[in-house]
């Protein structure tokens, strides 16, 4: 992900993969929230616009979903293409990004602090 105002890119952690390119690759993580909590905290501002960037993109994106959880409450975030805005409320969140592509699905997680 990167802030659309700045070129810096920060990585989310891959937790689940079901991908079929030249060979089938799978990875299953049972507790993605625990994995996310163990990651470096990424700090952003309320409502900050973000863009999802894939290092290599030899696939077609069919759908990109983003949601955050805070205190056990899941909130879907509207994604426009590959751009979305961070929550408008300060606090600590777990972010989950779900990619559905022509080659399969991947879930990414991150530990996010909104200031």
C-alpha positions as MATLAB code, in Angstrom:
seq = 'XXXXXXXXXXXXXXXXXXXXXXXXXXXXXXXXXXXXXXXXXXXXXXXXXXXXXXXXXXXXXXXXXXXXXXXXXXXXXXXXXXXXXXXXXXXXXXXXXXXXXXXXXXXXXXXXXXX';
ca = [
       0.000    0.000    0.000;
       1.090    3.520   -0.449;
      -0.258    6.902    0.460;
      -1.335    8.518   -2.797;
       0.377   11.762   -1.739;
       3.770   10.125   -1.118;
       5.673    7.434   -3.029;
       6.573    5.381    0.069;
       5.208    1.856   -0.011;
       4.511   -0.307    3.027;
       3.950   -4.028    2.853;
       1.120   -6.028    4.296;
       1.739   -9.646    5.321;
       0.415  -12.496    3.178;
      -1.700  -14.897    5.245;
      -3.783  -16.935    2.805;
      -3.033  -17.894   -0.793;
      -4.737  -20.058   -3.339;
      -2.905  -19.256   -6.552;
      -2.561  -21.124   -9.835;
      -0.026  -19.772  -12.299;
       2.677  -22.114  -13.606;
       1.978  -24.309  -10.535;
      -0.585  -24.367   -7.746;
       0.529  -22.525   -4.611;
      -1.489  -22.547   -1.391;
      -1.024  -21.211    2.118;
      -3.620  -21.278    4.900;
      -3.380  -19.305    8.139;
      -5.920  -20.198   10.810;
      -5.721  -17.018   12.917;
      -5.033  -14.077   10.613;
      -5.803  -11.514   13.337;
      -2.989  -12.852   15.548;
      -0.573  -12.705   12.619;
      -1.636   -9.098   11.931;
      -1.155   -8.053   15.566;
       2.439   -9.333   15.447;
       3.328   -7.077   12.501;
       5.018   -3.692   12.667;
       2.414   -0.984   13.286;
       1.745    1.129   10.204;
       0.712    4.701   11.094;
      -1.712    6.726    8.958;
      -4.054    9.694    9.278;
      -7.849    9.669    9.493;
      -9.379    9.306    6.026;
      -5.974    9.156    4.345;
      -6.208    8.008    0.727;
      -4.279    4.821   -0.035;
      -3.426    2.914   -3.211;
      -2.816   -0.824   -3.400;
       0.348   -1.570   -5.388;
       1.465   -5.062   -6.373;
       5.220   -5.547   -6.873;
       4.595   -7.828   -9.826;
       1.236   -7.842  -11.480;
       1.085  -10.623  -14.042;
      -2.601  -11.140  -13.246;
      -5.910   -9.390  -13.777;
      -7.680   -8.056  -10.687;
     -11.291   -9.189  -10.557;
     -12.159   -7.726   -7.154;
     -10.332   -6.064   -4.290;
     -11.964   -5.915   -0.831;
     -10.648   -4.179    2.273;
     -11.991   -4.278    5.803;
     -10.748   -3.291    9.242;
     -11.524   -4.696   12.662;
     -11.407   -2.745   15.895;
     -12.538   -4.192   19.232;
     -14.068   -7.148   17.410;
     -16.162   -4.967   15.074;
     -15.628   -5.502   11.356;
     -16.045   -2.499    9.031;
     -15.951   -2.812    5.228;
     -14.032   -0.092    3.398;
     -15.164    1.071   -0.042;
     -12.520    0.383   -2.701;
     -12.525    2.270   -5.995;
     -10.285    0.321   -8.374;
      -7.145    0.041   -6.252;
      -7.745    3.148   -4.099;
      -9.443    3.426   -0.706;
      -9.490    5.692    2.342;
      -8.399    4.804    5.838;
     -11.069    4.911    8.586;
     -12.160    8.346    9.822;
     -11.905    7.347   13.479;
      -8.624    7.303   15.411;
      -7.503    4.023   16.926;
      -5.759    0.712   16.421;
      -7.071   -1.544   13.660;
      -6.326   -4.827   11.991;
      -6.607   -4.395    8.225;
      -7.444   -7.249    5.863;
      -7.110   -6.928    2.103;
      -8.634   -9.686   -0.049;
      -7.556   -9.960   -3.681;
      -9.562  -11.991   -6.175;
      -7.649  -12.313   -9.443;
      -7.812  -14.452  -12.550;
      -5.070  -16.652  -11.026;
      -6.688  -17.114   -7.607;
      -7.064  -15.374   -4.253;
      -4.672  -13.832   -1.720;
      -5.342  -12.261    1.680;
      -2.999   -9.698    3.213;
      -3.099   -8.315    6.772;
      -1.588   -5.387    8.613;
      -1.538   -3.751   12.031;
      -2.685   -0.139   11.545;
      -2.780    2.890   13.820;
      -4.958    5.824   12.727;
      -3.946    9.162   14.255;
];
